[in-house]
C-alpha cells in the first residue's frame, strides 16, 4: 500500500514540475521578450514566484503539508546543490553540458522527492 501512495505522490510531483517548467518558460518569454525586462531581474522574479506558486500548487493537490519554511529551505538547498554540481561536473570535470545537465536535473529531482519524504513534507 505504501508503494502505491509513494508512486501516486511521485506522479503529483512530476505533474507539479511539468506545470512549473511550462509556466517558467512562458513567464521568461513574457517578461524578457515581450515586456523587455532584463533576464537577471526576471529570473529572480520567476524563481521567487516559482517557490510560492509551487508550494500552493503542491498543497492544493494534497502532495505536501502546509510547512512553507521547510519547503523554502529545501528549495534553497537544492538550488545550491544545482550550482555546485553544475560547477563540479561541467567546469571542473569537463563533462559536456548536454550530458551533465539532464543527469544533474533528474538526479536532484529524484533526490528532492526523497528528501521531501525524509523531512515529512509529503502529506
NORLIN-V113613 format. One record per pair of residues at least 4 apart in sequence whose ideal C-beta (glycine too) atoms are under 7 Angstrom apart, sorted by the first residue. I is the first residue (numbers start at 0). GAP is how many residues later the second one is. If there is no record, write none. Layout:
I&GAP / I&GAP
This chain:
0&4 / 1&4 / 2&4 / 3&4 / 4&4 / 5&4 / 6&4 / 7&4 / 8&4 / 8&54 / 8&113 / 9&4 / 9&103 / 10&4 / 11&4 / 11&49 / 11&51 / 12&4 / 12&50 / 12&100 / 13&4 / 14&4 / 15&4 / 15&38 / 15&41 / 15&42 / 15&47 / 16&4 / 16&92 / 17&4 / 18&4 / 18&38 / 19&4 / 19&30 / 19&34 / 20&4 / 21&4 / 22&4 / 23&4 / 23&22 / 23&26 / 24&4 / 25&4 / 26&4 / 26&19 / 27&4 / 27&14 / 27&18 / 28&4 / 28&5 / 29&4 / 29&5 / 30&4 / 30&6 / 30&11 / 30&14 / 31&5 / 31&7 / 31&10 / 36&4 / 36&5 / 37&4 / 38&4 / 40&4 / 41&4 / 42&4 / 43&4 / 44&4 / 45&4 / 46&4 / 47&4 / 48&4 / 49&4 / 50&4 / 50&21 / 50&24 / 51&4 / 52&4 / 53&4 / 54&4 / 54&13 / 54&16 / 55&4 / 56&4 / 57&5 / 57&6 / 58&5 / 58&7 / 61&61 / 62&59 / 62&60 / 63&7 / 63&52 / 63&57 / 63&58 / 63&59 / 64&56 / 64&58 / 66&4 / 66&54 / 67&4 / 68&4 / 69&4 / 69&49 / 69&51 / 70&4 / 70&50 / 71&4 / 72&4 / 73&4 / 73&38 / 73&41 / 73&42 / 73&45 / 73&47 / 74&4 / 75&4 / 76&4 / 77&4 / 77&30 / 77&34 / 78&4 / 79&4 / 80&4 / 80&27 / 81&4 / 81&22 / 81&26 / 82&4 / 83&4 / 84&4 / 84&19 / 85&4 / 85&18 / 86&4 / 86&5 / 87&4 / 87&5 / 88&4 / 88&6 / 88&11 / 88&15 / 89&5 / 89&7 / 89&10 / 94&4 / 94&5 / 95&4 / 96&4 / 98&4 / 99&4 / 100&4 / 101&4 / 102&4 / 103&4 / 104&4 / 105&4 / 106&4 / 107&4 / 108&4 / 109&4 / 110&4 / 111&4 / 112&4 / 113&4 / 114&4 / 115&5 / 115&6 / 116&5
